[in-house]
Amino acid sequence: MPVTYFFCCLLCLISLSSFADNQSVNQAPVGNSSVNSSTDKISKQARSSDKLESVIIISRHGVRSPIKVSPNMRNWATSPWPDWPVPYGDLTNKGAKLMTQLGGFYRDRLISPLGLDSACPQAPQIYAWADVDKRTRLSATALLKGMFPGCKIPVHHLADLKAVDPVFRPVQAGQCRYDDATARKTVKHEAGGSMSALENRNAYGQNLVEMGRVLNLTNSPACGSNRIGCSLASLAPSKLETNPDHRLAISGAIGESSSMAEIFLLEQAQGINAGWGRIKTQEQWQQLLALHNLKFDLLYGTPYLAKFYATPLMQIVDRAITGKHLFDKTDIANQGKPPLNKAKSNSPDQILNQQFPDIAENNKLLLLVGHDSNLASLAGALGWQWQLNEQPDNTPPGAALVLEKWKSGQGGVYVRVSLVYQTLTQMHKGDGDTPLHVTLGEYPLNEFTARLQQAQQPQCLLAR
């Protein structure tokens, strides 16, 4: 079974859409047969009188500096890794600019139809929640700046910036844990039996060779005098490992190459000489980022793992899109239970004290800003798959899942799901060109909430 995202033409949506005049993406949405059937029924309905009622945007943060440059990365390269204008892992000024441009796009396509553009909206009509990282908080601020120029919309987050937010990182926070043996078995099956099987597979083997070429590996300190036969796979065979926070990880050639490919993409977006000027074609970008997409497919897109990582966000979406508060008093009374790791997490009561999120029946816009792992795990849990035109990263900086709740002129309510993103060229130039989008599907509201509820892992729910 392939482990990279691929796209099949299954749906043809002919509809009045918030993104109707942006048809630059030629891939069709993916879904199973039951989703396809329900979507076809909706798309044949008249749309002229449909009304946009609310929107949820789940966004990755913007362009950042590398999280780290590992000793292996330094030893495998013949050239020094570039310096960045901000500390490791922080949002850059270019990243903030690109996020503000995305916010302007949302203002034109979503904020105006929601009727929120005439004045500065207040809670609970709009609510923004970001992970504690500086890059996510500043990304949310930049998005809101583009959506609501001149307004001061607060960005909410956990008060303790050293805490692990279970909304975005439930396993790391100790909110819940998957079975390590089951996770390993599932990932190995997706990988074709083992990590070495991936390294030896023609496509990924060639991708690792291309990564070595960009690094100038055979002339690196790691290879020394052993230039013939020196490869990333021979220097560091890929392995599955379990981190101290109980997350499954991929180390070695594939794990490190995933990180390096992402760094190259961030360099290109930032305007740094990407890959020391050795990446010159779209084919090279596709080869390199295939290693990054592969890692995320395996660790976050595999359905068993995805459901654990995505449950808190699916719970929030389910509550928000049906106009309910995240935690009802009955939820806390009947299901209250502390997380597994008290030292690293926040109990449901602590989150309640911070009033996350402020969802009410008249909430029109919910903004959640997290990470690429959040987008990948939601896709894996809910069966969404995509490839992106002119963008080799399946979950690039600034990309967002956009969930629109529409009321049909015929009385029904449905949810349209799209992925909005900037191409690599748009990120590099920063000219504010209209981003692209992929429509992933449309669902009657009750079907969509049923999918959300069926995919949730009960032990990962925030209100327990």
N, C-alpha and C positions, 0 to 999 in steps of 0.2 A: 504493500500500500504506500503510495507516495507520501513523503513527509513535508514537502514544501507546498505552500498554498498554490492551488491551480484553479483555473476559472472555467466553468462550463456554461454555455449559453442555455439557460433554462427558462428565464422569465423575460417577457417583453412588456414593459409597463408603459401604457399610453395614458397619461394622466396630467391633471393640473398639479404641478409640484412647485414647492418653494425653490427648487433647483432646476425648473423646467427649461431655462434658457442656457443651461450649462450641460451640453451633451458631448463634451470632448472625450469622455471616457467611453470606449467602445465595448468593454466587457459587460456581460449581462449578470444580474444577480444570481446567487446560488441558493438553492434550497432543496429540501427533499420533496417527494411527490405530493405529500399532504399540504405543505406550504405552497407549492406551486399552484395547486388546485384552488386554495382559498384566495391566493393573490390574483389569479386570473379572474375570479368572480368580482373582486373589488375593481380591478382595472377596467372592466367593461362598463362600470357604472358611470353615469354622468357626473362631472366634477365641477361644473361651473358654479354651483352653489355651496360647495364644500368650504368649511371654515377651519382654520388652524386654531386649536384651542391651547396647546401647550407644547413646550420643547424641552428635551433633556439633551445636553451636550456633555459627552464623556471624552475628554481631550487628553492627549499626551502633552507634556510640557514642551517648550520650544527648544531651539538649538542651544546646546550647552557645551562646556569644555569636557574632555574625557573624565570619567570617574576616577581612573587611575591609568598609569602605564606600568605594567608589571615588569619584573626583572627579565622574564622570558622575552617580552616584546622588545626590550632594549638590547638583549643579547642576540636576537634574531635579525635585527636591522643593522645595516651598515652606516646609516645616517642618523643623526640625533632626531628624536621626535620633536615636533615644533612646540614652541612656547605659545601659551594662550593668554589673552588679556584679562582673564578672571581665574580665580582658584578652581581646582578640580571639582567638577560636578555642578558648577554654577551656570545659570542662564547668562548668555552674552547679550550685549546691547543689540547685536544683529538678531539674536533669537527673540528678544522682546519686540523689536520692530516687526518681525514676521508675524508674531502672535497678534499684534495690534492690527495688522493688515487682515488677518483672518477674522478678527472681531468686526472690522468694517464690512467684510463680506456677510457675516451673520446678521449684521444690522440691516443691510439691504434686503436680504432674502428671508429672514425670519423675524427680526425684531419689529420691523414695520408691520407685517401681517398680524403680529400678535397685539398690535396697538400699544407698544411700549416705547415708541420713539417720540412721543409728543412732550414728555417731561421726564425727569429723572425718576425711575421707578423705585419703589421701596419694598422691603420684605413685607408680607410673604410672596408678593408677585414675582420677585426674583431672589434667588439664593445661590451663593457660590461657596463651594467647599473644596479645599485643596489639601493635598498631602503636606506633611510638615516641612519637606525639603524646600530650601530657598528657591530653587528653580521652579518648583510647582506653584509656590505662592506668587512669585513674580510673574509667572506665565498667566495665571488667572487674572492678576491685576492688569496685565497688558491686553488680554482678551477683552476684559470689561471696558478698558479705555477705548478700544475700537468700536465696541457695541454701543457704548453710551458716552460719547465725547463730552467732557466737561462735568460729568457726574462722578461722585465719589461713592461707588458701590463697594461695600466691605467684602473682603475675602475671609471666610471663616476657616479655621483649622484647629487642631488640638492645641491647647495652651502650652503644653510641654513640647517644645520643638525637638527634644531628644527622644520622645516617645515613638513607638511604632504604631501607625494608624491602622487598625484592623480593617478599615473600609478598603484600603488599597493593598494592604499586605497582611491578610489574615493569618497565613501560616507563619510568617516571620513574627507576628505579634503574639503567637501562641493562642489565637482565637480557636483554631482547630488544627488537626494534623491528619494527613493522609497516611495510609499504610505504606511504609517504605518498600517492602517486598513487592507489593502489588504495583506500586509506581514504577519500580525498576523493571518488572516484567512487562508492563505495558509499554514503556519507552523503548525497551529492547525490541519488542515486537514491531513497533512503528519504525524502528531503525533498520529492520531487516535481520534481526538476530543479535547484533552486537554493535558497539561503536567502531570496531575494526572493519566490520562489514560496510559501514558507511564510508570509511576512508578508502576502501578498496573499490567502491562503486565508481563507475567511470566518471559520472558527472561531478560528484563531490571530490573524487581524487584529482580531477583536472582543476577544480576550483582551488584546492589546496596548493597545487603546483603554481597556479596564477598568483596566489597570495605570496608564495615563496619568491616568485619573480619580482613582485612589487617591493618586497623587503630586501631584495638582492641577497637572499639567504645564503647561497653557496659561498659568498665572500664575507660572511658574517663571522664574528668571534665564535658563535655556536658551532659552526661547521669546521672551523680551523683548517687543517690540511686535508680533512676528509670531505672534499668537495663532491666527489663522485658518489652518488647515492645518498647524499645528505638531503633530508626532507623534513618538513614539519612533522609528519606522521612518525618518522623514525626518531626524531629528537624528543617528541612528547606524544606518545600514543594517547588517543582520546579515551577517557574513562568516565563512567558515572560515579559521582561521589555525593555524599550527604553532608550538607553544611551543618555547622553547630546549631543553626536555627531550624533544623529539620527539613530544609528545602533540598530537593534533588538538584544537582548541578552537573554540568559537563566540563571536565577539565581537559587539558592537553591541546592538541592541534585544532580540533573543531571549536572548543570553548574559547581559546585565545584568538583564533581567527575570526570568530563572531565579533569579539570586542574590537579587534583591529579594523575589520570592515566598517563597523559603525563609526569608529574614530575617523576613518577616511571620509565617510559621508558627512560627518559633522565638519570636518576641515573644508570640504567643498562648499557646504552651505555657508560657513563662516567667511569664506574668501581666502583661506589658507591654501598653500600649494599642496593639494591633496595627494597623499601617497608619494611625496617628494617629486611630483610631476610625472609619475610613471603610469598614471591611469588616464588614458586618452580616449577610450571608446566606450560606448554604451554597453557593448558586450562584456568588457572588463568589469564595469560596475555591476552588471547582472551576475557575473561569476562570483565576484567577491561578496556581494550582499546575499547571495544564495546561502552562504555559510551562516550568516547572521539569522536569516529567516529560518533556516534549518534548526538552529538551536532553539528558537522561540516556538517553532512548531512542536518540537519534541517536549520541551519543558513546560510550556504554558498552553499549547493548542491541543495536546492530547486530551481527549474528553475526560478521562478519569481525573487527571490533575487539574484541568481547567475548571471543573465544577467547584473544587475547593477554593481556588484562587478567586473565582468570580462571584461566589455566593453573596457576599455583602453588597456588592454593586447591583446584582440582580434583585436582591431584596429591596434596595433603595429605589431602583427603577420601578419595581412592581408597586411599591407604596405611592411613589410620586405620580405615576401615570394614572393611578386610580383615585388620586386626591386624598390619600390617607397620610396621617402622621407616621413617621418611621417607627416610633415606639408608642403603642397604646399602653395605658395603665395595666390592662389585663395581660399584655405580653410580659411585662416585667413581673407581675405578681405570679403568673402561672408558669413562666418559663425562665425566670431569672436564675442565672448560673454564672459564676465567675469564669474568666478565660483560664486556659491551662497555665499560662506563664504570667503570673501577676507582676513580676518585676519588669517585664518588657511591654506590657500591654495596658489597656484601659478597660475597666469593667463597663458594662452597659450603663450603670448608674453614673459613672464619670462622664460618659459621652452624653447622657441626658443632661447633665449639668451644663454642658456646653451647647445644648439645644441644637444638636445636629440631626438632620438638617431641618430647616424651618419649612416643612412641607404642609401646605394647607390646600383646601379645595380651590382657592383662587390663585395658587402658584402657577405662573405661566412659563417661567424659565428657571431650570435647575442646571447649574454649571458644576461639573466635577472634573478636577484637573489632577491627573496622576501620571501614569507611566505607560510605556509600550507593552509591558507585561499585562496591564489591565485590559488593553484592547485585544491582545492575543488570547487571553483567557476567556473573555466574553465571547469571542468568535468561536473558540473551541467548545465552550459549554453550550452555545446556542446553534451550532452548526453553520456558521457563516464562513465563507471562504472567498478570497479575492486575490487578484493580482492587479497592480497599478500601472497605468500608462505613464511612461517617462519618470518613473520613480522606482528604483530597485529595492527599496526598503518597504516591506509590507506594513510597517507601523512607524512611519517617519515622524520626526519632531513636528508637533503641531497638529498631527492627524487626529481626527475625532469621529467617534460614532455619534450620529445625530438622530435622535428619536423624536419624530413629530407625531403628535396626537391630533387627528383630524375628525371633525364631525361631518358626516355626509349629509348632503342635501336631502337624502332619502331617509335620514334619521339614524343611521348606524354610525358607529365610531370605529376608526381603524388607526393603526400605527404604521408609519413609514420609517424605515431604517436606512440610513445612508452612511457611507464613510467619506468624509471630506478631507482633502489633503492638498499640499503644494507639491508640484513637481520639483525634482532636484535643480532644474534650471531656474525655476521661480525662486527657490530658496537661495540659490547662488546670486542671482541678480538683485533680488529684493525690490523689484519694481512695483509690487502690489498687483500683479496680474491676477485675474480671477482664478481661484483654485479649482481643482477638478473634484469630481465626486463619483462614487459608485453606489448605485441603489442596490441594497442587499435584500430587500423584500418589503411587502406590505402584508399586514395581518389584521383580521378583526380583533378588536381590543381583548375580548375574552379569550381568544386563541393565543394572543401574544402573552397575556398574563399567565395563562396555563403553562406555556413553554417556560417562562421564567420560574414558576413555582416548581415544575417538575425537575428542572435542572439544579435546583438548590440542594446543597448538603445541609441537613438540619443542624449538625454540630457547628457549622460555620456561621449561622445566623447571629446577627448582632444582638437581637432581643431574645435572650434565651432564659 
